[in-house]
């Protein structure tokens, strides 16, 4: 099975099995459903066996046979290897393109302000930055490397811890101009609290209720306030003086250094159980451009590990 026609038939089979539909596979492969069906039937004739149970209930739904299910993991792994080989050939004949996936908030608050240093150190690597709220399929979307926030275990990728963090309240310096304001953690209950809902419901994601318990205010009602589903927008609202944000240390680092925000109550230490991880497919571990970007990320993380404290009054 080495001819282009056989490779096309295998691609049509894999996409049809994944989508359980010739039409959806055709849309992905940019051909007609009839062409996909013809390729799959040709493959079945060559094998002398069926690859799908064709069940019709309103519209045709493809169900892979037991034989097909057994073969699919190897076929998918083969396509991943082929894609990697092609990318290595491309890297040897032209400027290298590195596709990096991160969340929009992490890109805005941490990566983009530092990325020029990578580009200066590696001028032959063009970075393609993919900002996405949801985890992406590295193989299918041809992503080289990324940074993900979470517990550190994700299927199909290698994860190396980049940065862990604390969480703490921050506010605009303007709110501290009143010398009697914000003197104790309990005083926050009289302020507008800004809630980060970007990972709402995710086990271990920091919340105001958890921070108040750490501060000894176990009965505090911290549910009210401004709710935003983007971590960068949470910090911007605090910069604009709209309230007090519960900040993640990595995201807020540059705002503290610049003085746009001020950290409150150093004495209440609240560590997040989640962290930032560098992630990539196992098979690209030794690829030069991936190695270069991973090592650069780790170096930059080391430079930004110190968090400014509340200035002396």
C-alpha positions as CSV (number, residue, x, y, z in Angstrom):
1,X,0.0,0.0,0.0
2,X,2.4,2.7,-1.1
3,X,0.7,4.3,-4.1
4,X,-0.8,7.8,-3.8
5,X,-4.2,6.3,-4.5
6,X,-3.9,3.9,-1.6
7,X,-2.8,6.7,0.7
8,X,-5.8,8.8,-0.4
9,X,-8.1,5.8,0.3
10,X,-6.6,5.3,3.7
11,X,-7.1,9.1,4.5
12,X,-10.7,8.8,3.3
13,X,-11.2,5.7,5.5
14,X,-9.7,7.3,8.6
15,X,-11.6,10.6,8.2
16,X,-14.9,8.7,7.6
17,X,-14.3,6.5,10.6
18,X,-13.6,9.5,12.8
19,X,-16.6,11.5,11.6
20,X,-18.8,8.4,11.0
21,X,-20.0,10.1,7.9
22,X,-18.8,10.3,4.2
23,X,-20.2,13.8,4.0
24,X,-18.2,15.2,7.0
25,X,-15.1,13.4,5.8
26,X,-15.5,14.9,2.4
27,X,-15.8,18.4,3.9
28,X,-12.5,17.9,5.8
29,X,-10.7,16.5,2.8
30,X,-12.1,19.1,0.4
31,X,-13.6,16.5,-2.0
32,X,-17.2,15.3,-2.7
33,X,-18.9,12.6,-0.6
34,X,-19.1,10.5,-3.7
35,X,-15.4,10.6,-4.1
36,X,-14.8,9.6,-0.4
37,X,-17.3,6.7,-0.8
38,X,-15.6,5.5,-3.9
39,X,-12.1,5.6,-2.3
40,X,-13.4,3.6,0.7
41,X,-15.2,1.1,-1.5
42,X,-12.0,0.6,-3.5
43,X,-10.1,0.0,-0.3
44,X,-12.7,-2.6,0.8
45,X,-12.5,-4.3,-2.6
46,X,-8.7,-4.5,-2.3
47,X,-8.9,-5.9,1.2
48,X,-11.8,-8.3,0.4
49,X,-13.6,-7.2,3.5
50,X,-16.0,-4.5,4.7
51,X,-14.7,-1.6,6.9
52,X,-18.1,-0.1,7.9
53,X,-21.5,-1.3,9.0
54,X,-23.8,1.0,7.0
55,X,-26.8,1.8,9.3
56,X,-29.5,4.1,8.1
57,X,-31.7,6.0,10.6
58,X,-32.9,9.2,8.9
59,X,-29.4,9.8,7.5
60,X,-26.6,7.3,6.9
61,X,-24.3,6.8,9.8
62,X,-21.1,4.8,9.4
63,X,-20.1,2.4,12.1
64,X,-16.5,0.9,11.8
65,X,-16.3,-2.9,11.8
66,X,-14.2,-4.6,14.5
67,X,-11.4,-5.1,11.8
68,X,-11.5,-1.3,11.1
69,X,-11.3,-0.4,14.8
70,X,-8.3,-2.6,15.3
71,X,-6.5,-1.0,12.3
72,X,-7.3,2.6,12.9
73,X,-4.7,3.4,15.7
74,X,-1.8,2.1,13.5
75,X,-3.1,4.0,10.5
76,X,-3.4,7.2,12.5
77,X,0.1,6.8,13.9
78,X,1.4,6.2,10.4
79,X,-0.1,9.5,9.2
80,X,1.4,11.3,12.1
81,X,4.8,9.9,11.2
82,X,4.3,10.9,7.6
83,X,3.4,14.4,8.5
84,X,6.4,14.7,10.8
85,X,8.7,13.5,8.0
86,X,7.3,16.0,5.6
87,X,7.7,18.8,8.1
88,X,11.4,17.8,8.6
89,X,11.9,17.9,4.8
90,X,10.4,21.3,4.7
91,X,12.6,22.5,7.5
92,X,15.6,21.5,5.6
93,X,14.6,23.4,2.4
94,X,13.1,26.7,3.7
95,X,12.7,28.9,6.7
96,X,11.3,26.9,9.6
97,X,7.7,27.6,10.8
98,X,6.9,26.8,14.4
99,X,3.2,26.6,15.3
100,X,2.6,27.4,19.0
101,X,-0.8,27.1,20.7
102,X,-1.6,29.1,23.9
103,X,-4.7,30.7,25.4
104,X,-5.6,34.2,24.3
105,X,-5.1,35.5,27.8
106,X,-1.7,33.8,28.3
107,X,-0.6,35.2,24.9
108,X,-1.6,38.8,25.8
109,X,-0.3,38.9,29.4
110,X,2.8,36.8,29.2
111,X,4.0,35.4,25.9
112,X,3.7,38.3,23.5
113,X,5.6,40.8,25.6
114,X,8.6,38.4,25.6
115,X,8.3,36.8,22.1
116,X,10.6,39.3,20.5
117,X,13.5,37.9,22.4
118,X,13.0,34.4,20.9
119,X,12.7,35.9,17.4
120,X,16.0,37.8,17.9
121,X,17.7,34.7,19.1
122,X,16.3,32.4,16.4
123,X,15.7,34.6,13.3
124,X,15.3,31.6,11.0
125,X,12.2,30.4,12.8
126,X,8.9,32.0,12.0
127,X,6.4,31.7,14.8
128,X,2.8,31.0,14.0
129,X,0.8,31.7,17.1
130,X,-2.5,30.0,17.5
131,X,-4.6,31.4,20.4
132,X,-7.4,29.1,21.3
133,X,-9.7,28.8,24.3
134,X,-10.0,25.0,23.9
135,X,-7.3,22.3,23.8
136,X,-6.4,21.5,20.2
137,X,-5.4,18.2,18.6
138,X,-1.7,18.6,18.0
139,X,-1.5,16.0,15.3
140,X,-4.6,16.9,13.3
141,X,-3.9,20.6,13.5
142,X,-0.2,20.3,13.0
143,X,0.7,22.1,16.2
144,X,4.4,21.9,17.2
145,X,4.3,23.0,20.8
146,X,2.1,24.9,23.3
147,X,1.6,26.1,26.8
148,X,-1.4,24.8,28.7
149,X,-2.8,25.6,32.2
150,X,-4.0,22.7,34.3
151,X,-3.0,19.6,36.3
152,X,-0.2,18.5,34.0
153,X,-1.7,15.3,32.5
154,X,-3.1,15.3,29.0
155,X,-3.5,12.5,26.6
156,X,-1.1,12.2,23.7
157,X,1.4,14.9,24.7
158,X,4.5,15.3,26.8
159,X,4.1,17.9,29.6
160,X,6.9,19.7,31.4
161,X,6.1,22.2,34.2
162,X,6.9,25.7,33.1
163,X,5.6,27.8,36.0
164,X,3.5,27.3,39.2
165,X,1.9,30.2,40.8
166,X,0.2,31.9,43.8
167,X,-3.1,33.7,43.6
168,X,-3.8,36.9,45.5
169,X,-5.9,40.1,45.3
170,X,-4.7,43.0,43.2
171,X,-6.1,46.5,42.6
172,X,-5.3,49.7,40.8
173,X,-3.0,52.0,42.8
174,X,-5.8,54.6,42.6
175,X,-7.8,52.6,45.1
176,X,-5.1,52.9,47.7
177,X,-5.1,56.7,47.7
178,X,-7.6,56.6,50.6
179,X,-5.3,55.7,53.5
180,X,-8.2,54.0,55.4
181,X,-9.2,51.7,52.5
182,X,-8.3,48.1,52.1
183,X,-6.5,47.6,55.4
184,X,-7.7,44.1,56.1
185,X,-8.9,41.1,54.1
186,X,-12.4,41.7,55.5
187,X,-12.4,45.1,53.9
188,X,-12.6,43.4,50.5
189,X,-16.1,42.4,51.2
190,X,-17.1,46.1,50.9
191,X,-15.5,46.3,47.5
192,X,-16.5,45.1,44.0
193,X,-14.9,41.7,43.6
194,X,-13.9,40.7,40.0
195,X,-14.4,37.0,39.3
196,X,-12.4,35.1,36.7
197,X,-14.7,32.6,35.0
198,X,-12.3,31.5,32.3
199,X,-12.1,28.0,33.8
200,X,-15.3,28.0,35.9
201,X,-16.0,24.6,37.4
202,X,-12.5,23.3,36.7
203,X,-11.3,21.5,39.8
204,X,-8.4,23.4,41.5
205,X,-9.0,26.7,39.7
206,X,-8.6,29.6,42.2
207,X,-11.7,31.4,43.5
208,X,-12.6,34.2,45.9
209,X,-14.3,31.8,48.2
210,X,-11.1,29.7,48.5
211,X,-9.0,32.8,49.1
212,X,-11.3,34.2,51.9
213,X,-11.1,30.8,53.6
214,X,-7.3,31.0,53.5
215,X,-7.6,34.4,55.0
216,X,-9.7,33.0,57.9
217,X,-13.0,34.4,56.7
218,X,-14.8,31.1,56.4
219,X,-18.3,32.6,56.4
220,X,-17.6,35.4,53.9
221,X,-20.1,35.7,51.0
222,X,-17.8,36.4,48.1
223,X,-20.2,35.4,45.3
224,X,-21.3,38.8,44.2
225,X,-19.4,41.2,41.9
226,X,-18.2,41.5,38.3
227,X,-17.8,38.2,36.5
228,X,-15.6,37.9,33.4
229,X,-14.6,34.8,31.4
230,X,-11.2,36.0,30.3
231,X,-8.2,36.3,32.6
232,X,-6.7,39.2,30.7
233,X,-9.9,41.1,30.8
234,X,-10.2,40.4,34.5
235,X,-6.9,42.2,35.0
236,X,-7.8,45.0,32.7
237,X,-10.9,45.7,34.7
238,X,-8.8,45.9,37.8
239,X,-6.3,48.3,36.1
240,X,-9.3,50.5,35.2
241,X,-10.3,50.7,38.8
242,X,-13.5,48.7,38.5
243,X,-12.8,46.5,41.5
244,X,-10.5,44.0,43.2
245,X,-9.3,41.0,41.1
246,X,-8.1,37.7,42.4
247,X,-5.0,37.5,40.2
248,X,-3.0,34.5,39.0
249,X,0.7,35.3,39.6
250,X,1.9,34.5,36.1
251,X,-0.7,36.5,34.4
252,X,-0.3,39.6,36.6
253,X,3.5,39.7,36.8
254,X,4.1,42.4,34.2
255,X,1.3,44.6,35.5
256,X,2.8,44.5,39.0
257,X,6.3,45.3,37.7
258,X,4.9,48.3,35.7
259,X,2.9,49.6,38.6
260,X,-0.4,49.2,36.8
261,X,-1.6,47.0,39.6
262,X,-0.6,46.5,43.3
263,X,-0.7,43.3,45.2
264,X,-2.7,43.2,48.5
265,X,-2.1,41.2,51.7
266,X,1.2,39.4,51.2
267,X,0.6,37.6,54.5
268,X,-2.2,35.5,53.0
269,X,-0.4,32.9,50.9
270,X,-2.7,30.9,48.6
271,X,-1.0,28.5,46.1
272,X,-2.9,27.2,43.0
273,X,-3.0,23.4,42.5
274,X,-2.8,24.1,38.8
275,X,0.3,25.2,36.8
276,X,1.5,26.1,33.4
277,X,3.1,23.3,31.3
278,X,5.0,23.2,28.0
279,X,3.4,20.5,25.9
280,X,4.2,18.7,22.6
281,X,3.9,15.4,20.9
282,X,6.4,12.8,22.1
283,X,7.7,12.2,18.6
284,X,8.9,15.9,18.1
285,X,10.9,16.0,21.3
286,X,14.2,16.1,19.4
287,X,13.1,18.4,16.6
288,X,15.4,21.4,16.7
289,X,12.8,24.2,16.5
290,X,10.8,22.5,19.3
291,X,13.8,22.1,21.5
292,X,14.8,25.7,20.9
293,X,11.4,27.1,21.8
294,X,11.0,24.8,24.9
295,X,14.4,25.8,26.3
296,X,13.6,29.5,25.6
297,X,10.2,29.2,27.5
298,X,11.9,27.6,30.5
299,X,14.6,30.4,30.6
300,X,11.9,33.1,30.4
301,X,9.9,31.4,33.1
302,X,12.9,31.5,35.4
303,X,13.4,35.3,34.7
304,X,9.8,36.1,35.7
305,X,9.4,33.9,38.8
306,X,9.8,36.7,41.3
307,X,6.5,38.5,42.1
308,X,6.6,42.1,43.4
309,X,5.2,42.6,46.9
310,X,2.9,45.3,48.3
311,X,5.0,48.5,48.6
312,X,5.7,49.9,52.1
313,X,3.3,52.6,53.1
